[in-house]
């Protein structure tokens, strides 16, 4: 097999692996209402995605270093195997707790696969070609986001939600085979890289304690209880330990020197806030489509298609505009579109047509699309080649942390306010209806006083709803749907606030533009140096930036 064919086989495997890993996240999101209807556990549903995001986020920073020790091929194939084992276990889950645990295992595999794809592309292409392939990677994510909800809805409507996970098996095995063949001539690296185990453990425990405290507070335990206080206290201790460890680690997971650069700091804050709002609130939109409007799983998936399409279009536009305008304009515009989109979603009420929400999602997707490429390009253009990889990984890490926290934070907001809204608006209304005070419905209402949001399961499970008499449904469902819509309104308003905070931080970055292709002339080199120092970089780091940007002979060549 020639090297050119081998590289094409490798690229096919990389892109296929990325596609089915990205597809899994969007497919599961659409299927969640039906999964909840079957397994129950609405109050902890955010942990199905949180477990995946948490485990994948934690493993991302060390995956690249493990690849340097054991090689790309063995680690990437191992990541796929872990992902597939997790998929099989998810498909056989019998309760929500099992599904959450297995999704965590699945996330470990996904967290290995994602950074290794970008690392491998960097290995086999020179810098002038990497932008094109990075754009293709973004397009693959966009394609998965577009077709994922539809595929998930189709699977749920015409088969079983279990196949949402089993569908990964054939694609995963094919991806593993092609990657194994494509990297068969890989040379093992003799230099051993120190792995920051203590940093990884302290970061994992800090994030886990924080998420547990946010998720259990106000539901299982009061916010002032000793259990929640202990979790937040432990989280603080582990965060302090993590940052102290990073100061002296030989190969830190997060190089604290990066935070001396203002572009890096603001870009990561924007990425964090985008992840917080996007993943934190969008996981609740299928609840509105299926629970309030009464759409099928397929229709719910189709509702997100315009948003994902506008996201892809905006990413392409943003990738071109970022070189013609400044970072402040790009970030502020994107976050403003997101804030507007979430505000419009908060205006949705019972009885709304399907046309208006589609427009709202298009606006939201456009804002996200403007931000995504800008965050990555902004940090890649202010650091030398030796620091570019860790800087890029840090932006992915901050966005993942934002996504993980977002799902938990908005889950807390949803659970907390749904209890208040149900006690204020729902229970007084149904208590005045004699027809609902007998039979199975009366028993459900009695049980719901301890966990009011559990009644929302009725709106998401046709099987559970079928046991209730049609006459009683006409009295029970309207106030229940109104309570769900009001609970979701609070979530979308909170996401809007996150977008506005993003606008405020965007204005702090200053009028800084990205140089598309620096010249080798000394005069323009000096201009790049001034640009680097102007964004808050130490002079010695800035000095390293100039030769790195103009010397293209030091980059790895294609195999």
C-alpha positions in Angstrom: 0.0 0.0 0.0 1.4 3.4 -1.0 1.8 6.1 1.6 -0.8 8.3 -0.2 -3.4 5.5 -0.1 -2.4 4.8 3.5 -3.0 8.4 4.4 -6.4 8.4 2.7 -7.4 5.3 4.6 -6.2 6.9 7.9 -8.2 10.1 7.2 -11.3 8.0 6.4 -11.0 6.3 9.8 -10.3 9.6 11.6 -13.3 11.3 10.1 -15.6 8.3 10.6 -14.6 8.0 14.2 -15.2 11.7 14.8 -18.6 11.5 13.0 -20.0 8.7 15.0 -18.7 10.1 18.3 -20.3 13.5 17.5 -23.4 11.8 16.2 -23.8 9.9 19.5 -24.3 13.1 21.5 -27.0 14.6 19.3 -28.8 11.2 18.8 -29.0 10.6 22.5 -30.4 14.2 23.2 -33.4 13.6 20.9 -34.0 10.1 22.4 -33.8 11.3 26.0 -37.6 12.0 26.5 -38.4 8.5 25.5 -35.6 7.0 27.6 -37.0 9.0 30.6 -40.4 7.7 29.8 -39.1 4.1 29.9 -36.6 4.3 32.7 -37.9 7.2 34.7 -35.4 9.5 36.5 -36.4 12.9 35.1 -34.8 14.6 38.1 -31.4 13.1 37.2 -31.7 13.1 33.4 -29.0 15.8 33.0 -26.5 13.3 34.5 -26.8 11.1 31.4 -25.1 13.8 29.4 -23.1 15.2 32.4 -21.5 11.8 33.1 -20.3 11.6 29.4 -19.1 15.2 29.3 -17.3 14.9 32.7 -15.4 11.8 31.9 -14.5 12.9 28.4 -13.4 16.3 29.6 -11.1 14.9 32.3 -9.4 12.5 29.9 -8.8 15.1 27.1 -5.7 16.8 28.7 -3.8 13.6 29.2 -4.8 11.8 26.0 -2.2 13.6 23.9 0.6 12.8 26.4 -0.4 9.1 26.5 -0.3 9.1 22.7 3.3 10.3 22.9 4.2 7.4 25.2 2.2 4.5 23.6 1.7 5.9 20.1 -1.3 7.2 18.2 -2.5 3.9 16.9 -2.8 1.9 20.0 -4.4 4.7 22.0 -6.9 5.7 19.3 -8.0 2.2 18.8 -8.2 1.7 22.5 -10.4 4.8 22.7 -12.8 3.4 20.1 -13.0 0.0 21.9 -13.8 1.7 25.2 -16.4 3.8 23.5 -18.0 0.7 21.9 -18.1 -1.2 25.1 -19.8 1.7 26.8 -22.3 1.9 23.9 -23.2 -1.8 24.3 -23.7 -1.3 28.1 -25.8 1.8 27.6 -28.1 -0.1 25.2 -28.7 -2.8 27.8 -29.4 -0.3 30.7 -32.4 -1.3 32.9 -32.5 1.9 34.9 -31.3 5.5 34.8 -28.4 4.9 37.3 -26.9 2.2 35.0 -27.3 4.4 32.0 -25.4 7.3 33.7 -22.6 5.0 34.8 -22.2 3.5 31.3 -22.3 6.9 29.7 -19.4 7.8 31.9 -17.4 4.9 30.5 -18.5 5.9 27.0 -17.1 9.4 27.6 -13.7 8.1 28.5 -13.5 6.6 25.0 -14.8 9.7 23.4 -12.4 11.9 25.3 -9.5 9.9 23.9 -10.8 10.0 20.3 -11.5 13.7 19.9 -8.0 15.2 20.6 -6.2 12.4 18.9 -7.9 13.1 15.6 -6.7 16.7 15.7 -3.2 15.6 16.8 -3.0 13.1 14.0 -4.1 15.6 11.4 -1.3 17.9 12.7 1.2 15.1 12.3 0.5 14.3 8.7 -0.2 17.8 7.2 2.0 20.9 7.0 0.7 24.1 8.6 -0.6 25.6 5.4 -2.9 22.7 4.9 -4.1 22.2 8.5 -6.7 25.0 8.3 -8.5 23.3 5.5 -8.6 20.0 7.3 -9.6 21.6 10.5 -12.5 23.2 8.7 -13.5 19.8 7.4 -13.5 18.5 10.9 -15.8 21.3 11.9 -18.0 20.4 8.9 -18.2 16.8 10.1 -19.3 17.9 13.6 -21.9 20.1 11.9 -23.1 17.3 9.7 -23.4 15.0 12.7 -25.4 17.7 14.5 -27.7 18.1 11.6 -28.5 14.5 10.9 -28.2 13.2 14.5 -31.5 14.5 15.9 -33.4 13.2 12.9 -31.7 9.8 13.1 -32.4 9.7 16.8 -36.0 10.5 16.3 -36.4 8.0 13.6 -34.9 5.2 15.7 -37.1 6.0 18.7 -40.3 6.3 16.6 -39.8 3.2 14.5 -37.6 0.9 16.6 -36.3 1.2 20.2 -34.1 3.8 22.0 -31.6 1.0 22.7 -30.6 1.2 19.0 -29.5 4.8 19.6 -26.4 3.2 21.2 -26.1 0.0 19.2 -25.8 1.9 16.0 -22.3 2.9 17.0 -21.0 -0.7 16.7 -20.6 -1.1 12.9 -19.2 2.4 12.4 -16.9 2.0 15.3 -15.4 -1.3 14.1 -14.9 0.1 10.6 -13.2 3.2 12.0 -10.9 1.1 14.3 -9.9 -1.1 11.3 -9.0 1.8 9.0 -7.1 3.7 11.7 -5.1 0.6 12.6 -4.2 0.1 8.9 -3.5 3.8 8.3 -1.0 4.0 11.2 0.7 0.7 10.7 4.0 2.3 9.9 3.9 4.6 13.0 7.3 5.1 14.7 7.3 4.7 18.4 8.7 7.7 20.3 11.6 6.9 22.6 11.3 10.0 24.8 9.0 9.4 27.7 6.6 12.1 28.7 5.8 12.8 32.3 2.1 12.5 33.0 0.5 14.8 35.6 -1.4 12.1 37.5 -1.9 14.2 40.6 -3.2 17.0 38.6 -5.6 14.8 36.7 -6.9 13.2 40.0 -7.3 16.6 41.8 -9.1 18.1 38.7 -11.4 15.1 38.5 -12.3 15.2 42.2 -12.8 19.0 42.2 -15.2 18.9 39.2 -17.0 15.8 40.5 -17.7 17.3 44.0 -18.8 20.6 42.4 -21.2 18.9 40.1 -22.6 16.6 42.8 -23.2 19.6 45.1 -25.0 21.5 42.3 -27.1 18.5 41.3 -28.1 17.3 44.8 -28.6 20.8 46.3 -32.2 21.9 46.5 -33.5 18.5 45.6 -32.1 15.6 47.7 -30.7 18.0 50.3 -31.2 21.6 51.2 -28.5 24.1 50.1 -27.5 24.7 53.7 -27.2 21.0 54.6 -23.9 19.6 55.8 -23.8 17.2 52.8 -23.9 20.0 50.3 -21.6 22.2 52.3 -19.1 19.3 52.5 -19.2 18.7 48.7 -18.6 22.4 47.9 -15.8 22.5 50.6 -14.1 19.4 49.1 -14.4 20.9 45.6 -12.7 24.1 46.8 -9.9 22.1 48.4 -9.3 20.0 45.3 -9.3 23.1 43.1 -6.7 24.7 45.3 -4.7 21.5 45.2 -5.0 21.3 41.4 -3.6 24.8 40.8 -0.8 24.3 43.3 0.2 21.0 41.6 0.1 22.7 38.2 2.6 25.3 39.3 5.3 22.7 39.8 4.3 19.8 37.5 6.9 18.9 34.9 4.1 18.4 32.2 1.1 20.1 33.7 -2.4 19.4 32.4 -3.1 23.1 32.3 0.0 25.4 31.9 -0.8 28.4 34.1 1.6 30.6 32.1 -1.0 30.6 29.3 -3.2 32.8 31.5 -0.7 35.7 31.2 -2.1 36.3 27.7 -5.3 38.4 27.6 -6.6 36.9 24.3 -6.2 33.4 25.8 -8.1 34.3 28.9 -11.0 36.1 27.2 -11.2 33.5 24.5 -11.5 30.7 27.1 -14.1 32.6 29.0 -16.2 33.1 25.9 -15.8 29.4 25.0 -16.8 28.5 28.6 -19.9 30.7 28.5 -20.9 29.4 25.1 -20.6 25.8 26.3 -22.5 26.7 29.5 -25.4 28.2 27.6 -25.5 26.0 24.5 -25.3 22.5 26.1 -26.9 23.6 29.4 -30.1 24.9 27.8 -30.4 23.1 24.5 -30.8 19.7 26.3 -34.1 21.0 27.5 -35.6 22.0 24.1 -36.8 18.4 23.3 -38.8 18.6 26.5 -40.7 21.5 25.1 -41.2 20.0 21.7 -42.4 16.6 23.0 -43.8 17.5 26.4 -45.6 20.8 25.7 -46.2 20.9 22.0 -46.8 17.1 21.7 -44.4 16.5 18.8 -43.0 13.0 18.1 -39.4 12.2 18.6 -38.8 12.5 14.8 -40.5 15.9 14.7 -38.4 17.0 17.7 -35.2 16.0 15.9 -36.3 17.8 12.7 -36.9 20.9 14.7 -33.2 21.3 15.4 -32.1 20.9 11.7 -32.5 24.6 10.8 -30.4 25.6 13.9 -27.6 23.2 13.1 -27.6 24.3 9.4 -27.3 28.0 10.5 -24.5 26.9 12.8 -22.6 25.4 10.0 -23.2 28.4 7.7 -22.1 30.8 10.4 -19.0 28.8 11.1 -17.9 29.1 7.5 -18.7 32.8 7.5 -17.0 33.3 10.8 -13.9 31.6 9.6 -13.6 34.1 6.8 -14.7 37.2 8.7 -12.3 36.7 11.6 -9.4 37.8 9.4 -11.3 40.9 8.2 -12.6 42.3 11.5 -11.6 42.1 15.1 -12.1 39.5 17.9 -14.2 41.9 20.0 -16.8 42.2 17.2 -16.9 38.5 16.4 -17.3 37.4 20.1 -19.8 40.2 21.0 -21.9 39.6 17.9 -22.0 35.8 18.5 -22.9 36.1 22.1 -25.6 38.7 21.4 -27.2 36.4 18.8 -27.2 33.6 21.4 -28.7 35.9 24.1 -31.5 36.9 21.6 -32.2 33.4 20.6 -32.6 32.2 24.2 -34.8 35.2 25.0 -37.1 34.3 22.1 -37.2 30.7 23.3 -38.3 32.0 26.7 -41.4 33.5 25.1 -42.8 30.2 24.0 -46.1 29.2 25.6 -48.6 26.4 25.4 -50.3 26.4 22.0 -47.4 28.1 20.0 -47.0 27.0 16.4 -43.9 25.2 15.3 -42.8 28.0 12.9 -41.7 30.6 15.4 -39.4 28.2 17.5 -37.6 27.3 14.2 -36.7 31.0 13.6 -35.6 31.3 17.3 -33.3 28.3 16.9 -31.8 29.6 13.6 -30.8 32.8 15.4 -29.3 30.8 18.3 -27.4 28.5 15.9 -26.0 31.5 14.0 -24.6 33.0 17.2 -22.9 29.7 18.2 -21.4 29.3 14.7 -19.7 32.7 14.8 -18.0 31.9 18.1 -16.8 28.4 17.6 -14.0 28.9 15.0 -13.1 32.3 16.4 -12.2 30.9 19.8 -9.8 28.3 18.3 -8.2 30.6 15.8 -7.7 33.4 18.3 -5.4 31.4 20.6 -3.6 29.6 17.7 -2.5 32.9 16.3 -0.9 34.4 19.5 1.3 31.4 20.6 4.4 29.8 19.1 4.2 26.4 17.5 5.6 24.7 20.6 2.7 26.1 22.7 -0.1 26.0 20.1 -1.2 22.5 20.9 -1.6 22.9 24.6 -3.3 26.3 24.0 -5.8 24.8 21.6 -6.5 21.9 23.9 -7.1 24.3 26.7 -9.9 26.0 24.7 -11.5 22.7 24.1 -11.2 21.9 27.8 -12.8 25.2 29.0 -15.7 24.7 26.6 -16.2 21.1 27.8 -16.1 22.3 31.4 -18.7 24.9 30.6 -20.8 22.3 28.9 -20.6 20.0 31.9 -21.3 22.6 34.4 -24.1 24.1 32.2 -26.1 20.9 32.1 -25.9 20.6 35.9 -26.6 24.2 36.6 -29.6 24.4 34.3 -30.7 21.0 35.7 -30.7 22.6 39.2 -32.6 25.6 37.9 -35.2 23.4 36.2 -35.7 21.1 39.2 -35.8 24.0 41.7 -38.3 26.2 39.8 -40.5 23.3 38.6 -41.2 22.4 42.3 -42.2 26.0 43.0 -44.3 26.3 39.8 -46.0 23.0 40.4 -46.9 23.9 44.0 -48.0 27.4 42.9 -49.9 26.7 39.7 -50.6 23.0 39.2 -51.6 21.3 42.4 -54.2 24.0 43.4 -55.9 23.7 40.0 -56.1 19.9 40.0 -57.2 19.8 43.7 -60.3 21.6 42.6 -61.2 19.0 40.0 -63.3 16.1 41.5 -62.7 13.9 38.4 -59.0 13.7 39.3 -59.4 12.7 42.9 -60.1 9.0 42.2 -58.4 6.0 40.6 -54.9 5.8 39.2 -54.6 9.6 38.7 -55.3 10.3 42.3 -52.4 7.9 43.3 -50.0 9.6 40.9 -50.9 13.0 42.3 -50.4 11.8 45.9 -46.9 10.5 45.0 -46.1 13.7 43.0 -46.3 15.9 46.1 -42.9 14.7 47.2 -41.4 15.0 43.7 -43.6 17.3 41.6 -41.5 17.2 38.4 -42.0 13.4 38.2 -45.4 14.1 36.7 -43.7 15.5 33.6 -42.9 11.8 32.7 -46.5 11.5 31.7 -46.0 14.0 28.9 -43.0 12.1 27.6 -44.3 8.5 27.7 -47.2 7.6 25.5 -47.4 4.2 27.3 -47.8 5.8 30.7 -50.3 8.3 29.4 -52.4 5.5 27.8 -53.5 4.2 31.2 -55.2 7.4 32.0 -58.8 7.8 30.8 -59.2 10.3 28.0 -61.8 12.4 29.9 -59.3 12.8 32.8 -56.5 13.7 30.4 -58.3 16.8 29.2 -58.4 18.1 32.8 -54.9 16.9 33.8 -52.7 17.7 30.7 -53.3 21.4 30.1 -52.2 22.7 33.5 -49.3 20.1 33.5 -48.1 21.3 30.1 -48.3 24.9 31.3 -46.2 24.1 34.4 -43.6 22.5 32.2 -43.5 25.4 29.8 -43.1 27.9 32.6 -40.3 25.8 34.2 -38.5 25.8 30.8 -39.0 29.5 30.4 -36.9 30.1 33.5 -34.2 27.9 32.1 -34.1 29.8 28.8 -34.0 33.2 30.6 -31.0 32.0 32.7 -29.3 31.0 29.4 -30.0 34.5 28.0 -28.2 36.0 31.1 -25.2 33.8 30.3 -25.2 35.2 26.7 -25.3 38.8 28.0 -22.4 38.1 30.4 -20.5 36.8 27.3 -21.1 40.1 25.5 -19.7 42.0 28.5 -16.5 39.9 28.5 -16.2 40.2 24.7 -15.9 44.0 25.0 -12.9 43.5 27.3 -10.7 41.9 24.7 -10.0 45.1 22.8 -9.7 45.8 19.0 -7.4 42.9 18.2 -7.3 41.3 14.8 -5.9 38.0 13.6 -3.1 38.1 11.1 -4.0 35.7 8.4 -0.5 34.9 7.0 2.5 36.8 8.3 5.2 37.8 5.9 8.9 36.9 6.3 10.0 40.5 6.0 11.6 42.0 9.0 9.3 45.0 9.1 6.2 42.8 9.2 7.9 40.5 11.8 8.2 43.5 14.0 4.5 44.2 13.5 3.7 40.7 14.7 5.9 41.1 17.7 4.1 44.3 18.7 0.8 42.6 18.1 1.9 39.8 20.5 3.1 42.1 23.2 0.0 44.2 22.8 -2.3 41.4 23.9 -0.5 40.9 27.2 2.1 38.3 26.4 5.5 38.4 28.1 8.2 39.8 25.8 10.2 36.6 25.9 7.2 34.6 24.7 6.4 37.2 22.1 9.9 37.0 20.8 9.5 33.3 20.2 6.3 34.0 18.2 8.0 35.7 15.3 10.4 33.0 14.1 7.8 30.4 14.7 5.3 32.1 12.5 7.7 32.7 9.6 9.6 29.4 9.6 7.6 26.8 7.8 10.6 24.3 7.5 10.3 23.0 11.1 6.8 21.5 10.7 6.3 17.7 10.3 5.8 16.5 6.8 3.2 14.2 5.4 3.9 10.5 5.7 
